[in-house]
Amino acid sequence: MICRDRLRRLMAIHRVAQKTLAKDLGISVQALARILNGAPFDFVKLPILARRFRVSQEYLLGETDDPSISAAEAAIDKEEWAILELYRQLAPSGRLAVAEIMRTMAQAGKTGLSRLQERKPEPFAGPGIRHGLTGYGARG
């Protein structure tokens, strides 16, 4: 059985409402309320729940006190997690822009030449022009 106190704590820490979590799990709010009150949990949903809160399934089941992430997620290093957290803070339009930038950069990586490398730097038109800056901030 799922450890309901841990689930409640995770919901509070991550500021996830019952309605939101119920939608993520594909169950009704009433079904989630019953689970939080000790009703049996459909273990098919356990991986979804563990990923949602970035904890192990064993932690949710009360089999361990270590909430460490699962083996698959452990393959993501700290830098990747930091990028993911920043991404999650973006509005949908920002997420689309980041995805497009990443696709462009990935494609450029396949060809070995990025669009920035193809362009010739243009003279810097900002206030630094008085100090002899040209291109991308380099001395000219």
N, C-alpha and C positions, 0 to 999 in steps of 0.2 A: 504494500500500500504506500502511496505517496505521502511524504512527510508534509502535512498541511501547514505546520508552523513555518517551515522553510519556504514553502510556496508563498505564503502571506508576506514573509520578510522580503523575499525577492521582488514581489510585486510592489512593495513599499519603496525599496531601494531604487528600483528602476522606474518608479512612478507609472506603473501600468494599471489602468483601471480594469475592473472585472469585465466590462463590456468589450474592451479591446482584446484582452487575453482570450475571452470566449470566442471572439471572431477569429483570432489567430489559430486557435485550436479546432475551429469548425464545430463548436458546440454552443448550446444556448447559455445565457447568463445564469439561468436557474440551475443548469447542470453543473456549471462551474461553482456556484454557491454550495451545491450539495457536496462537491469534491472538497471544498474548503472546510466543510463541516464533517468530513470523515467518510463520505460515500466512496465506494470503489471507483478507481480511475481506469480508463481504457488505456492499457499500456502501449497501444499502437501510437498514441499521441505523445508518449514520453520523450522520444527524440526531438520532437518539435518544441516541447516545453524546455528541454535541456538547452537546445540551441538558442531559444528565445532569450534565456537568462545567462547564457555562456557558463553553464555549470555542468558537471557530469550527471549522468542519469543515476549513478550510484548515490550521489549526494541528495538528489531529489527523493530517492527511496529510503534515505536514512541509513544506508549501508556504510557510509563513510562520513566523516566530518570535514573532509577535504573537498571543497567545491571546485577543484581544478577542472579546467576545461577538458573535453574529451580528446582522445588521441588524434583524431582528424583535425580538430581545431588547434591542437598544440603545434601543428606544423606551421602555423602562422606566427611569425616572429613579432616582437614588440612594435617594430616600426610599421609593419602592416596593420596591426591592431590600431595604432595611433591614426593611420590614414583612414581606416574604416570608421573610427569614431568621429573624425572630422567630416567624413562623407555623410554620416548619419545626421549630422547637425545641419546639413544644407537643406534648403527648400527644394522642391521637385525640379524647378528650372535650373538650379545650381547643380543638382545631381546629373541632369541631362548634359549640361555643359562639361562637367568633369568627365563623364563617360565618353563624350566626343573627343575631348583632348586625349584621353587615354587610348582610344582607338587610333587616332592619328599618330600618336607617339609609338604605339605598338607596330603599326604598319611601317613607319619610318625605320624602326629597329630592324624589321625584316629586310628592308632594302639597303640598310647600312648608311643611309643618308637622310637626315632630317630636313624638314622644310627650312628651319633656321639656318642650317649649313648651306642651303642652296641660295639663300638671299644674301645680297651684299648689304652691309650695314649702311643705313642712311645717316646723314649728319644729325647729331643730337640737336633738337630745336628748343630744348628747355633752358632754364636759367644757367645751366652749367656751360653754355656755349662761350660765355665770357672767360671761362677758365680753360678753354682749349679742348673740351670734351667732344668727341665725335662718336658715331656708331652707337654701340650699346654701353656707353659709359667709359669707353677706353680712351686713352690719350691719343690724339691724332696729330 
